Amino acid sequence: MPRLALATAAALTALAGLATPALAKPAPGGPVTPVGSVFMVNPVQSTGNESLTDTKDAATDVPASAYAAVALRGLDGSGHLTGRWAAVRSETGTPAYSATGDYRYTRDDDRFEQVMAYFWVNEAQEYLQSLGFGSELPGANNRVQNVRLNQWGSDNSFFTDKKDEIRFGKGGVDDAEDAEVIVHEYGHAVHEAQVPGFGSSPEAGAIGEAFGDYLAVEVSNAADARYGWPRLTPDACVADWDSTGYTPGPVHCLRHLDTGKTYADVVGEVHADGEIWSQALYDIRKALGARTADRIIVNAQFSFAPDTTFGAAALKTVATARQMYGDGAAETVRHAFTDRRIPGL
């Protein structure tokens, strides 16, 4: 959960000095490549420092080494953070705008969160596109995703299907300062685009929370590999930075993908029960590799009922694995779900 104001010249100089893209010089008659500053997923993950804390969005809470300057792909040239896959439609404070393509801010400026939201929603969709969704496979939310920053006046974020938008909250670490919170909420938008009304039963709701957590980790891992960023906290830990304000530590995680929970641990709360499903997804990824696992997992979701159960969704995922990759992959997927003691398999 984050805030905004123009960065100081010293801060911008520090950011520009990182080994990441600077503003490109335009070709004669051509545009520059827009550049923005983002966290390398989040500052706890990239520094390994679990003692980082938020003190009302102070720039000094986070070292300059936690930032990277990145190309902001897909922008429409209007100067606003509006592009092919993401659009910042509303925000508190000053809207991010640049006629020169320079969107480099630090966390004490609310425009930093706007850049984070734009970049990571775009990054998530590009990751799904890299898996073949929108080309050889059906598109998975391959449309402009609207986002609002700090319009939700509490420490929470959510996707609303009525307006087809994601709202990021504030309080403690503002939500859009942590890429894994951003991508988690985008996961709900993906599910809704695949199956309108998804999550209308307790177990479907838990699957939605689990997929959001899993997608967050997958997209952050893919970005680390793509840009050469460090990951210095546990792979299965979700939202290390956002959770510093409300978890005791010494390691801060919103939730985990490796709790070992089984169906016997169902308590009727979607986030807690989601850790059963996300463990199965994590085990599929470890067994089959990220690309194969993610193609199966996302493709299977097109066939889920809005009010699915764990058992029914598991069977659909096994069937999708068989159709895409054969009996061996299907048995690997089945094993991941039976390890969670999910009934009906």
Order of alpha helices (4+ residues) and beta strands (2+ residues): alpha-beta-alpha-beta-beta-beta-alpha-beta-beta-beta-alpha-alpha-beta-beta-alpha-alpha-alpha-alpha
